[in-house]
Amino acid sequence: MAPLPDGFSYAEWNATYNGLSFGIAAMGSATIFFWLQLPNVTKSYRTALTITGIVTLIATYHYIRIFNSWSEAFTVASKDGGEYEVKLTGAPFNDGYRYVDWLLTVPLLLIELILVMKLPQAETVSLSWKLGLASALMVALGYPGEIQEDLSVRWFWWCLSMIPFCYVVFTLAVGLAEATCKQPSPAAASLASAARYLTVFSWLTYPFVYMVKSVGLAGPAATMYEQVGYSIADVMAKAVFGVLIWALAAEKSAVEESGKLLPN
């Protein structure tokens, strides 16, 4: 929990406010959609879709907490109908909620992808443990740097967190390529590939947002870019990724029900 810089303009405060609001709306809507779709997929894929909804539900809760913390950290008032003035209230802005969210949801994101691909049981268990632990370690290593103002310390923890990050990204991009080709239909293979690469693309956003304060940006502008950047990346990595998981589950369910693939 780092202290907020003073001197926010209304545009900077409002951009962050709207970014967090967008996160709440996207995650909450996605949760409702995923759970409503549970009866429309076969039992084989309901666990994956349930986890998808749990991920966005956890994210919705934490976005509400971050949004409330942001709102309580400022007073916004207009003088005589003129421009809005933004002032710090002295209440701390707790961005730690974001890391708690990631620690819970990032491993689940990877597990839901593995489950919906329906790999052999031994491979499913092995990959779930390896990717789950690596992603949790990545988040845990990133947090100490996030709360530091010393740039050398931020870079140190960034480099450490990139080690498990690179392992997970390599596994998604290369390690699961063969399993993707074995999906029961061209559409399913295409959706599995899209889910893998969307995860890689959205994940690559996080290290760059993390570095915002390490490349010369500071003060309110850096805070705004960081919060808005993380919000956009989260929606892509959870809500949009979840839609692909649902589409893949629905496609494979349709193939199985049509008799083109016998269920395991």
N, C-alpha and C positions, 0 to 999 in steps of 0.2 A: 504494500500500500504506500505509494510514493505521493508526496504532497503535490497538489495541482499548481501550475504556474498562474500568476495573476495576469490580468490584461486581456481576457477573452473578449473578442468582438461578438456582437450578436450573431453574425453569420457563422462564426466558428462554433459557438455554443449550439446554435440551432442545427447545424449540419450533424453534429454528434448526437443531439437529441433525436433527430429524425432517423439517423442510422440505427440507433438502439431500438427505436419504435418499429422500424422495419424488421429488425431481428425478431422481436416479439411476435409481430403479425405473421411473418413467414413460418417461424417454428411452430407456433400454435395452430395455424391452419394446416400445416403438413401433418401434425400429430393426429388431428381429427380425420384427415383424409386417409392416412395409412391404416388406422384402426377400423375405419368403415369398410376398407377393402379386404379385411381379413377373410370374410366368408367367400370371397371371390377367387381365392387361390386354394390349391390343394393343401392337405395337412403337412406335406413335406416342406412347404415354404412359409407356413404361418409363423414359425419361430423367428425366421429372419425378418419377416414383416413386423412382427411384434417388437423385436429389438429396434427396428427402424423407428417405430413410434415412440419407444422409450427414449431413444437418443434425442429426438426433437422435443419430447416433453421435458427432459432434463435441461435442454438448452433454453426452452421457453421460460422455465423457472429462473434460471440464472440470468437471462436477459432482463427479466422483470426486476431482479435484485440490482443488477448493474444500472438499469434505467432509473430506479428509485434513488440509488446512491448518487447518480449524476444530478438528478433534479434537486436533491437535498443539499448538494454542495454549492448551489448558486441561488442568487436571487436575480430575477429578471424583471425590470420595471421600466415603464416609459414615463419620461418627464414631460408633463403638459402636452401629451399627445405626440411628442417628438420621437426621436430615435430611442430604441431600447438600450438600456444600460445593464451590463452583466457584472455582477460582483460576487466574490467568494463569500460564503457564509461562515467558513471556518470548519464546517463539517467535512470529514475525510471522504474522499472518493475511493471506494473499495473495488479496485479492478481485479482483486484476487479471485472474485467469483468466476472470472473467465477461465482461470487456470484450474479451479475445482471442476468446472464444467468439462474442460478438455481432458482432465485426468480420468473422468468417468466415461465420457462419450467417445473419445478417439479409439480406444481399444474395441469398444462395441461396434463402431463403424466398420472396422476391419473384419470383425467376427461375422457381422451380418452379410458382408460380401462373400466370405468363405462359405457360409451356410447356404446361401442362395445358389452358389455354383454347384453344390451337391457333389463334392469330391468324395473319394473313399474315406471311411470313418477315421482311419489312422492318420491320413494326411490332413483331414479337417482338424482333428485334435492337435496335431503337431503345429500346424500353421497358426491356429488360434492362439496357442500359448506363446509361440515365438513372436508373432506380430503384435499381440496384445501387450506382452511385457516390454518389447522394444518401443512401442508407441507411448506407453506409460512412462518409461525412462526418459524418452525424448521430452515430454511435457515437464517432468520433474526437474530435469537439468536446465530447462529454459527459464523457469520461474526466478531463480536467484538473480539472473542477469536482468530480467524485466524490471525489477524493483530497484535497480542500481542507476545512479546518475553518472558514475565513473565509467567512461567509455571503454577503457581497457578491460574492466571487469565484465561489462556487457558482451564484449567480443569474446572473452574467454568462455563464458557460459554458452554463448551462441555456437562456438566451435564444438564444444562438448555435446550439445544437444543435436548437432548435425550428424554425429556418428550413428546413433540409432535411426535418425531421420533417413539417412542415405540407405541404410539397410532395408527399411520398410519400403521406400520408393523403388528400390531395385527389385525387391520381391514382387511388388505390384506390376511393375513395367515389364519385367523379364521372367520372373519365377512362375507367374500364373499364366503365361502365354499359351503353354501347351494345354492347360485345363480349359482355357477359353475356346480353343479350337475344337474341343470335345463336347461342346454344348449341343443339345439335341436338334437345333435348327439354326439356319443362317441368321435369323432375327435374334435368337437367344445369344448366339456368339457375338453378334454386333453390339447388343445391349451390355453383355458382360465386359466386352472390350471398352465400351464407352464409360462404364462405371469405374473400371480400373484407371483409365486415363483422366477422367474427371477428378478422381481422388488425387492422382499425381499432380495435375494442374492446380487444383485448389490448395493442396498442401504446399506447393512451391510459392504460393502467395505469402504464407505465414512468415518464412524467414526474412523476406524483403520488408514486410511491415514491421517486424521485430527490429530491423536495422534502421528504421526511420530516424530514431534519436541518435544513431551512431554515425550518420553521414552529414552532419552539419545542421540538421533541422533541430529546433528547440522551441520551448515555450508553447503557447496555445496551439499554434499551427501543427506542431509535431504531435500533440495530444489528439487533435482532431483527426489528422491523417491516420494515426494509429487506431483509434476507436472505430472510425468508418471502415478502414481497411479490414480490420478483424471481423467486423459485422458482415461485410460482403463475403469474405472468405468462408465464414461460418455457414451462411445461408447456402453457398455453393456446395460445401463439403457435407452438409447434413440434409437440408431440405431437398435440394436439387438431386443430390446423390441418392436420397431416399426414393425419389420418384423413379429413378433408374432401377433401383432394387425392386420396387413394386412392379415396374413394367417387365423386368426379367422374370420375376416370380409368376406373373400373369401369363406370359408367353410360354414358359415351361409347363405351367399347369394346363394350358390349352393343348399343348402337344401331348402331354401324358393322357389327358382325358380323351383325346381323339384316337388313342391307341397306337400312335406312332412311336411311343416310348413306353416300355413297361416300367412301372414304378419299382424302385428297389425294395 
